Amino acid sequence: MIRVLIVDDQNLIRQALQMYLEAESDIEVIGQANDGMEAIEKIQNLNPDITLLDIEMPGMDGITTLKVVTQRFPENKILVFSNHENEEDVEQAMQSGAKGYLLKNTPAQELIDAIRYVYKGYCQLSPGLLEKLVERTSQIIPEHIAQLEEKFNQRIDILEKSGSPFGEEVQESIITELQITKSQLIKIRGAYKRLEQQFSWLVIYLISLTIIFFSGAAVFIFVKL
């Protein structure tokens, strides 16, 4: 049985969600909360498997709630259920520990399927959100900077494979050859490291899609591939 807590400041939405979810034999709605503080209290007392969380609420907002819950109750899986579909909100929610992000126009059966997949450990996104996020990542670092990083690493890789000794002097000569400064190279590498950390959840999500597809466990996936 999947134990679900519904967190939304609109009572009508909470009641509708509970009605749909409790029609399923493997899902039990164990409680409702209308703000972040109440959600944290109920998660502590009721220990749900899945928390269905809105991000726009009075008082403690959903993102802050998400961060607190992820830190204090890491075993609890949070599925964001929101009207907001801009990349910044999705990215922030997933970075903060959400296991999925669905829009409130998601059909009931698709929401139910998403809850089951999140319970099994997979990530879920509403249609179109993945494309927006992938496009966003491709715009973060200018193309010419990416090319410089690639060329530098290629030259270092050749030296490593040849067994040739190299140190600061060799690296300096490569930097000079590429017509970049050492500080620029440090910034480039720093940008890539931040990018890797920032979108590590996206890699996990793509892996989960691959696992679902090849296991034959699912027909519907919440992205257009």
N, C-alpha and C positions, 0 to 999 in steps of 0.2 A: 504493500500500500504506500503510495506517495503522499506524504503529508505536506500540505501547501498552506502558506500564510499569504493573505492578500493585503497589500498596502496601497491605499489610494485615498485621496482626500474627498472624493465624490462617492457618497453612499450608494447612489444608483448604480454606479459602475461596479462597486464591490459586490452588491447583491446580484447583479447580472452575472458576474464572473463566478460567484459561488454556485449559482443555479446551473450554469453550464458544466462546471468542473465536477460537481457532486453527482451529475448524471452518469459519470464514468465509474466503473466498478473498482478501478485500481487507484483512484484519486480521492483523498479526503481533505476537505478544507477545515483546518483545525482552528482558524481564527482570522480576524480582520483587524487592521489598524488604519487610522486616518492621518497619521503623521509619522515622522521619523523617530521621535522619542518613544512613542507607543510601540512602533515596530521593533525597536531594539529590546524593549521590555518583554514583548511577547516572544521574540526569538529566544531570549534567555530562558523564559519560563516554559515555552511549548516545544522548543527544539524542532522546528519544521525541516523537512528535506529541501524544499524549494520555497523561496520568497518571491512572490510576484510583486514587483516594486515600480511605482510611478516615480518619475524624477522631479516633477514639479508639484511641490506641496508646501503649505505654509509652515513656518517654524523651521525645523531641520529639513532641508531639501533632500531629494533622493540621492544625489551624488554624495553628499556628506554622510548620509545614512549608510550608503553602500560602502564607503571607506571604513566606517566604524565597524560595521558587521563583518566585513572581510577580515579585519584585524582581530576582532574579538571572537568571532565564530567562523573560522575558516572552513569548517565542514558544511556550513549552510551555503547552498547554491542560490544565487540571485539571478532572476530573469527580469530584466527591465521591460516594462510595458508602458509605452509613452506615445504622446502625439508628436514629439519632436523627432525630426528625421535628418537634421543637419549633421554633417560629419563630426563637428566639434563635440556635440553631445554624445554621439555614439562612441567616438574615440575615448572621451573622458570616462564614460561609464565602463567600457571594456578594460581600460587601463586600471581602473579602480577596483576591478575584481569581478565584474558581472560575467556570468556564463552565457549570456545571450541578450539580445536587444530586439524586441518586437514592437511594431507600431500598433496603435489601438484600433486600426481598421483591419487588423488580421482576423480572418474568419475563425470562428470558435474551434472548429476541428483542427485547424493548423496550430492554434495556440495550445490545444491539448496535446498534439503530437510533439510540439516543442518542449513542453514540460516533461514529457517522457524521455526525450533525448537528453535534455539537460540533466535529468536524474541519473541517466546512464553515464554521464561524464562528457557528453558532446557539447559544443557551442552551437548557438542558433542565432541567425540574423534574418530580419525581414527582407523580402525581395528588393533588390536594387541597392541596399546599403553596402554590400561588399564592393560593388563596382565603384561607388563613390569613394570608399576608403582607399582602395588600390590606386585610384586616380590621384587622390590626395597625396599618397606617399611618393608617387612618381614626380610630384611637383616640389617636393621639399628641398631637394638638392639639385642645383643647376647641372645640366648635362655635361658642361665642360669641366666642372669640378669632379664629377664622377669619372670622367675619362682620365684626368690627371692622377687620381687615386689608383686607377686600374693600371696605368702605365708604370707608376712607381712600384707597385707590388709585383708587376711582371718582371721588372729588372732585378728586384731583390730575389724573386723566386729562381731566376736563371742562375744567379750567383750561388744560391744555396744548393741547387741541384748539381752544379759543376764542382762543388767542393771548394770553391775559391774563398779565401778568407776575406771578410769585409767588416768594416767598422764605421765609425763616424765619418771618416774621410771619404769612403766610397759612397755612403749615403748622401753626403754633401755634394759630391760630384753629380750624382743622379738628380738631385734637387735642382742644381744649377742647369743641367741639361734640359730639364723640363720647364725651366724658366719660372719657377715658383720659389717662394721663400720658405724657410723652415717653419716659421710661425703659421704660414698658410697651410702647410701640410698637417701640422698639429690640429688646426681648426677643422680640416677636412676629415681627419680620422676621428676627431671628437664628434663631429656631426654624424658620421656613420655609426659610431657607438651609441649615441643617443637615439638615432633612428632605429637601431636594432632593438634597444630596450623598449622604446616607445611602442613598437608594433610587434613585439614578441607574441602577444595574444592573437594577432592576426595569423601568424604562422601556425599556432596551435589550432586555430579555427580551421584553416585549410587542411591540416593533417586530419582533423576529425571528420571533415567532409569526405576525404579519401577513404578513411576507415569505414564510414557508413556505406559509401558507394560499393566498395569491394566486398564488404561482408554480406551484401544483399539484404541488409536489415532494414533498409528504408527505400521508399520510392520517391518521397517528397523531401526536398531540401530547400531551405528558405533562401536560396540565392539562384540567380539565373547564370548558369555557367556558359 
